[in-house]
Amino acid sequence: MDPRGGNPLRKDNPCAGRANSDGQLYTIEGIAAGLIMIMTAYLVVNATSVYTAGDTHISDMQLEQLGSDVLKIMDTPENVTVNSELQMILGGATVDGARFKSRFLALSNNRTQLNRDHIQFDASYTCRKQDNSTVTIPLSSSRNLTGGEHAVRVTKWVIVDKAFCDLPATKPRAVLVEVLMWRD
């Protein structure tokens, strides 16, 4: 019944066909809104992450922190009466590059997941000679650095009590260990 008292189906009633057209309009509008929401969700889920120049430093910082932690672990002695592993590698009769390589790779590529990380490195050490010049000597590397890799540099000062770079072993010397690290 029409609120004005007339029959809604009569042709002379101005609201007679409006109920059907309003319902169709709302249905079409609802379907369009639903499609827009589905398309938006699809685009958001399938969007790829694009690293900008400002974002790439995050992975570099993580790799640099990992390298610093590995060198710190290697330079921390078990107790105060023994030398650290890094001191023993550098301070032995000969510098033990193979031991450095195996230990550094084991520590840096260790993960909690089943697969290992693929971190490569190139390490050297620098010391001061008697004429106050410095010399850099290769220590070890897991693979040659070809130039296409994006490497980060980590360093650690190590105190060594031995004759180093033509200086006598009269007192402990500071040796700078430098490691270039990158992911394959």
Number of C-alpha atoms within 10 A of each C-alpha: 8 11 7 8 7 11 14 18 13 11 10 10 13 10 13 14 13 11 10 9 10 11 11 12 11 11 12 12 12 12 12 12 12 12 12 12 12 12 12 12 12 11 11 10 9 9 9 8 6 8 9 8 7 7 10 11 12 10 10 18 12 11 21 21 14 17 26 18 15 18 24 17 16 19 19 15 15 11 8 8 7 11 18 19 19 24 21 20 20 23 19 12 10 9 15 16 17 14 14 21 18 13 15 24 18 14 16 22 15 15 11 6 7 7 9 12 15 12 17 23 23 20 22 17 20 18 20 18 13 12 8 8 9 12 11 14 13 13 21 21 22 16 9 9 16 6 7 6 12 12 19 17 17 20 18 18 16 21 18 21 19 18 15 19 17 11 15 13 12 9 10 14 19 15 19 17 22 20 25 19 26 20 15 9
